[in-house]
Amino acid sequence: MTSTILVPQEQMQAEFSRILKNIGFTALKAEKCSAIFTANSVDGIYTHGVNRFTRFVQNVNDGFSNLTLSPHLFILPALSNNGTVILVLAP
């Protein structure tokens, strides 16, 4: 039998942020990242919210993420004739 635990949104985000700061995130990055995990959880996208958070923290601890980098968005000309724009997210 599964039980459900209800956590207020503000409490969830504060806890995510606290954990992220403890593993090396700046306060600003911790707030932004915790807001995304919380929003995904509140919106019902648990695979990219509360259910992914533990793995994300483990990946950071294992060195799979460089906390000093920030993503940049590049808009490239379309490779097709229909005017499609290709967006590339790169470090």
Secondary structure, DSSP 8 states (H G I E B T S, - for coil): --------HHHHHHHHHHHHHHTT--HHHHHHHHHHHHHHHHTT-GGGTHHHHHHHHHHHHTT-S-TT---EEEEE--SSTT---EEEEE-
